[in-house]
Amino acid sequence: MIEHAQRPEIGVVGCKLLFDDDTIQHAGVVIGLGGVASHAFMGDYVDEPGYFHYKKLLNNYCALTAACNLMRKMYMMKQMVLVKIL
């Protein structure tokens, strides 16, 4: 996660989180899936490769959950200022 968070074009980095039974809990958020948004691959087994091994690759998403993410301090400080303004 640290390697990708240091790249200037990356805003936030998240990871794939698993339930105790080795199924996927969080692997990114897909906008428009199951209503407004939903977790990608939720409930799928972690060892399943998926379509063209998509689940095993690094992926880009429009949104992440705050369960486990990493961002540079500069972006975090900008968010804190924005929250204070609102």
C-alpha positions, -999 to 999 in steps of 0.1 A, spaced: 0 0 0 28 24 8 44 19 -26 12 30 -44 3 58 -19 35 76 -27 27 79 -64 16 115 -72 -14 104 -93 -29 83 -65 -52 98 -40 -61 69 -17 -50 33 -15 -71 5 0 -67 -32 4 -87 -64 0 -103 -74 33 -115 -109 40 -141 -125 63 -130 -154 86 -142 -179 59 -118 -165 33 -145 -147 13 -140 -111 3 -155 -84 25 -141 -53 9 -122 -50 -24 -132 -15 -36 -165 2 -41 -184 1 -74 -207 31 -81 -241 21 -94 -240 -15 -84 -269 -27 -62 -284 7 -59 -261 37 -53 -229 18 -45 -217 -17 -34 -186 -36 -25 -168 -53 -54 -167 -91 -52 -183 -92 -17 -188 -129 -8 -166 -143 -35 -138 -167 -24 -104 -150 -23 -87 -178 -43 -111 -174 -73 -93 -155 -101 -124 -140 -116 -129 -128 -151 -94 -125 -168 -79 -128 -132 -94 -94 -124 -96 -102 -86 -58 -109 -85 -48 -76 -102 -44 -40 -89 -75 -21 -98 -88 14 -99 -121 23 -81 -141 55 -77 -145 50 -40 -131 30 -11 -144 23 24 -126 37 54 -121 1 68 -84 1 58 -69 28 36 -38 49 33 -33 84 19 -6 111 20 -8 136 48 -12 164 23 -45 150 11 -57 143 46 -50 179 56 -70 192 26 -99 169 36 -99 182 72 -100 219 60 -129 210 37 -148 194 65 -143 225 87 -156 247 59 -188 226 55 
